[in-house]
Amino acid sequence: MKIISLHCDYINFKPIKKALKKPEAKEVKEKKVKECLVVLTAVEKTDEQNKEAIAKKLVENIKDIAKHVKTKTIVLYPYVHLTSKPSSPETALWILKQAEKNLKSFKVVRAPFGWYKSFELKCKGHPLSELSREINIDKIEKTKDEIKVSEALRAEKKLKSDWYILDLKGKFHKLKIDKQITGFDFSKNPGLKKLASYEIKKVRTSPKESPHIKLMRKLELVDYEEASDPGNLRYYPKGRFIKALLEEVVTKKMQEYGALEVETPIMYDFEHPALKSYLNRFPARQYSITTPNKKVFLRFSACFGQFIMASQASISYKNLPLKLYEMTKYSFRVEQRGELSGLRRLRTFTMPDCHAFCQDLKQAKEEMKIRMMVSKKLQEEIGFDMKNDFELAIRVTKDFYNKNKIFIQSLVKNFGKPALVEIWPKQFFYFVAKYEFNFIDALDKASALTTDQIDIENAKRYKIQFTNKNNKREYPLILHLSPSGAIERIIYALLEKAAIEQRKGKYPILPFWLSPTQVRIIPISEKFINQANEIARDFNEVKPLIRTDVDDRPLHVEKRVLEAEQEWIPYIVCIGKRELDKQIFSVRERATGKIKQMKPKEFKKILLKAQGEMPWKPLPLPTLLSKRPKFL
């Protein structure tokens, strides 16, 4: 069965002529339905084998879509043109009647069956307003088998928590949830209020498109890949360039911290005893694949390979904390389709994963505080403002909190702002405590970037041991750190941050070190292209280096300046006879919107200061704009 759902302001339909010799004997009058979900349906020949299951699945799909678009009115509209292999009219009508009967909590309007109809509708146009789905019993059973839902994920849906705000003085404020969240004065912490609302209400979908999606395409960074599974993206040269720089700076920070970089496989055996057990303790859905030898799943983190590696290593207490790190290319999670959103939530992503194996809880807590400070510095180096761009969330079991109150308070003090605290009545997952740096985007959605966890189970599960001072074998505790969050999510947050700044009347911009082009030279006429090339060559080839390109296209200067602004170029330099004669640049600075006159050496000092000690790569595209392809 194939369906197309359309979230509409209205649909207006009128039966015109019989399409069957014996159409359904319904009133053949014009009908108008406002504010509704229109479901175009085509029942197929294969559906006749199990029409009860198809009808049940149709109802489940309609309820799921209606929940996300928040409508209580359904229009069931037979639309055989969606398939080349239709079922018998009797089967199709039976399935539609069953769906109508079982959508009890909705107002259901069923368009007459067996008639040619004229119709007019107005679709709302938000990201979830147009969806297509295929319902097939064979595929349903296969999907159940291939997309493994862990016990932890099921437990998470039933999870009942107590929510608090922990302030810098160590005082707890219990939150009450009614129509509003009360229990704490959020007037000085509006971002924290948004985080609390998002986490407590657990509404993960949005009727609006996240601003970063338009920006990632407009800037020719990233795009959807229609030839792949949803949640898998393509990266154009500038997007791949930014991604590579971020991977480099995160890896460098982890190496400075003392982590040992490793590389592990992306797929693992479903029947491996430790892995099978761990899968059910992690709240994620997995992809599965059948190889010529066995059934495997695609990893959702670097845990599997690093834990197996550690279990086979000879480790002394002198080696602890032992820190293993991998930039996973890639990790996979079968996120629900309605929750997929550009770079924020996807199914294939690049995750930096650093595990620290610690002697005991005392060492684990001290190491977590060190890692928290390392992560704060990393996020600031990338281009975030810890005070304004992140909110802290801490999640703990009740038992762990009661025994480690001072430690929890120290995390909040180290962060420097009040934090949202979720307390579980008992242990649901393999960890007993975790913290997150959460970014609040332009739609007030919270996304965790940095996160670290105290894992008390997996050393035993994987038989990871170390030799203590008394020459006896012990199980370590394990910390799970993603110092920055997924690389894709960093790009999402940077673009959303720029969109928020634009709302405030500021110029949207990427951090200077991540800008694919840092300086654009615009010769005012073709007579000065050679000189522009010489300036660019000096900036690109004479150390220290600055990424510089030249707009040599035969367009008006104003047009080229406008396009440079639309590409978020940090500095634009127009050159002509006056600038060359006086050896003074006229520089447009995007961050301030001002035009400044400065000498080349003075200008380069400003650029080098902006670059700082961050990693540098050459231009990802040809220096001359006339030589560049247009990807979008």
ABEGO torsion letter per residue (X at the ends): XBBBBBBBABBBBBBABBABABBBBBBBBBBBBBGBBBBBBBBBAAAAABAAAAAAAAAAAAAAAAAAAGBABBBBBBBAAABABBBBAAAAAAAAAAAAAABAABBBBBBBBGBBBBBBBBBAGBAAABBBBBBBAAAAAAAAAABBBBAAAAAAAABBBBBBBBBAAGBBBBBBBBABBBGBBAAABAAAAAAAAAAAAGBABBABBBAAAAAAAAAGABBBBAABBBGBBBBBAAAAAAAAAAAAAAAAAAAAAGBBBBBBBABBBAABAAAAAAAAABBBBBBBBBBAABBBBBBABAAAAAAAAAAABBBBAAAOBBBBBBBBOBBBBBBBAAABBEAABBABBBBBBBBBBBABAAAAAAAAAAAAAAAAAAAAAAGBBAAAABBBBBBBBAAAAAAAAAAAAAAAAAAGBBBBBBBBABBABABABBBBBBBBBAAGBBBBBBBBBBBAAAAAAAGBBBBBAAGBBBBBBBBBBBAAEBAAAAAAAAAAAAAAAAAAGBBBBBBAAABABABBBBBABAAAAAAAAAAAAAAAABOBBBBBBBBABBBBAAAAAAAAAAAGBABBBBBBAAAAAAGBBBBBBAAAGBBBBBBAAAAAAAAAAAAEABBBBBBABBABAAABBBAX
